[in-house]
Amino acid sequence: MLEMIKKSLLAGLGATVVTKKMIQDAAQSLVEQGKITSQEAEKLAEDLVKSGEHQWDDIQEEMSESLRKGLDNLDISSKKEFQELKNRVENLEKRTTMLETAQAQAKATGHGN
């Protein structure tokens, strides 16, 4: 009977969005109606809260994975990849400046042409 009540509450309240208070209130209501004992209500509330937490964790994990896949499909560079490319460009700019400076000095001293 307790399992059937648990499933009914989960279905009726939407287990992933109910709060602990809502679960406790629903269990207390069942106690007041004489359908379960206060010990059963306490166990039911505890089980439902744990179940809801697990479901929430699963949903968050699935959402994170979906987001990762979506970003991969968009072909967007990661922050790390961007920073690596930025560093490479900065290094190339420094090398180019050094080469240009060396060429200018060579021309000025007559060694460049």
C-alpha positions as CSV (number, residue, x, y, z in Angstrom):
1,M,0.0,0.0,0.0
2,L,2.8,2.4,0.9
3,E,4.5,1.8,-2.4
4,M,1.2,2.6,-4.3
5,I,0.9,5.8,-2.3
6,K,4.5,6.8,-3.0
7,K,3.9,6.3,-6.8
8,S,0.7,8.2,-6.7
9,L,2.4,11.1,-4.9
10,L,5.3,11.1,-7.3
11,A,3.0,11.1,-10.3
12,G,0.7,13.7,-8.8
13,L,3.3,16.1,-7.5
14,G,5.9,15.7,-10.2
15,A,8.8,14.3,-8.2
16,T,11.5,16.4,-9.7
17,V,10.0,19.7,-8.8
18,V,8.4,19.1,-5.4
19,T,9.9,20.5,-2.3
20,K,10.6,18.6,0.9
21,K,7.9,20.7,2.6
22,M,5.3,19.7,0.0
23,I,6.2,16.1,0.5
24,Q,5.9,16.4,4.2
25,D,2.6,18.2,4.0
26,A,1.2,15.5,1.6
27,A,2.4,12.7,4.0
28,Q,0.9,14.5,7.0
29,S,-2.4,14.8,5.1
30,L,-2.4,11.0,4.6
31,V,-1.8,10.5,8.4
32,E,-4.7,12.9,9.2
33,Q,-6.9,10.9,6.8
34,G,-5.9,7.7,8.7
35,K,-4.4,6.1,5.5
36,I,-0.9,5.7,7.0
37,T,0.8,6.0,10.4
38,S,3.1,8.8,11.3
39,Q,6.1,6.4,11.1
40,E,5.1,5.4,7.6
41,A,4.6,9.1,6.7
42,E,8.1,9.9,7.9
43,K,9.6,7.0,5.9
44,L,7.5,7.9,2.9
45,A,8.7,11.5,3.0
46,E,12.3,10.5,3.4
47,D,12.1,8.0,0.5
48,L,10.4,10.6,-1.7
49,V,12.9,13.3,-0.9
50,K,15.8,10.9,-1.7
51,S,14.0,9.8,-4.9
52,G,13.5,13.4,-6.0
53,E,17.1,14.2,-5.3
54,H,18.3,11.3,-7.4
55,Q,16.0,12.3,-10.2
56,W,17.1,15.9,-10.1
57,D,20.8,14.8,-10.2
58,D,19.9,12.6,-13.2
59,I,18.2,15.5,-15.0
60,Q,21.1,17.9,-14.3
61,E,23.5,15.3,-15.7
62,E,21.4,14.7,-18.8
63,M,21.0,18.5,-19.4
64,S,24.8,19.0,-19.0
65,E,25.5,16.2,-21.5
66,S,22.9,17.6,-24.0
67,L,24.4,21.1,-23.6
68,R,27.9,19.7,-24.3
69,K,26.7,17.9,-27.4
70,G,24.9,21.0,-28.6
71,L,28.0,23.1,-28.2
72,D,30.1,20.5,-30.0
73,N,27.6,20.6,-32.9
74,L,27.9,24.4,-33.1
75,D,31.6,24.0,-33.6
76,I,32.5,26.7,-31.1
77,S,36.0,26.8,-29.8
78,S,36.5,26.3,-26.1
79,K,38.0,29.0,-23.9
80,K,41.2,26.9,-23.7
81,E,41.5,26.5,-27.5
82,F,40.8,30.3,-27.9
83,Q,43.5,31.2,-25.4
84,E,46.0,28.8,-27.1
85,L,45.3,30.4,-30.5
86,K,45.6,33.9,-29.0
87,N,49.0,33.0,-27.6
88,R,50.2,31.7,-30.9
89,V,49.1,34.8,-32.7
90,E,50.8,37.0,-30.1
91,N,54.0,35.0,-30.5
92,L,53.9,35.2,-34.3
93,E,53.4,39.0,-34.0
94,K,56.4,39.3,-31.8
95,R,58.5,37.2,-34.2
96,T,57.3,39.3,-37.2
97,T,58.2,42.5,-35.4
98,M,61.6,41.1,-34.6
99,L,62.2,40.1,-38.2
100,E,61.0,43.4,-39.5
101,T,63.3,45.2,-37.1
102,A,66.2,43.1,-38.1
103,Q,65.6,43.7,-41.8
104,A,65.3,47.4,-41.2
105,Q,68.6,47.5,-39.3
106,A,70.3,45.4,-42.0
107,K,69.1,47.8,-44.7
108,A,70.2,50.8,-42.6
109,T,73.7,49.3,-42.3
110,G,73.8,48.2,-45.9
111,H,73.7,44.5,-45.4
112,G,70.1,43.9,-46.5
113,N,70.3,44.5,-50.2
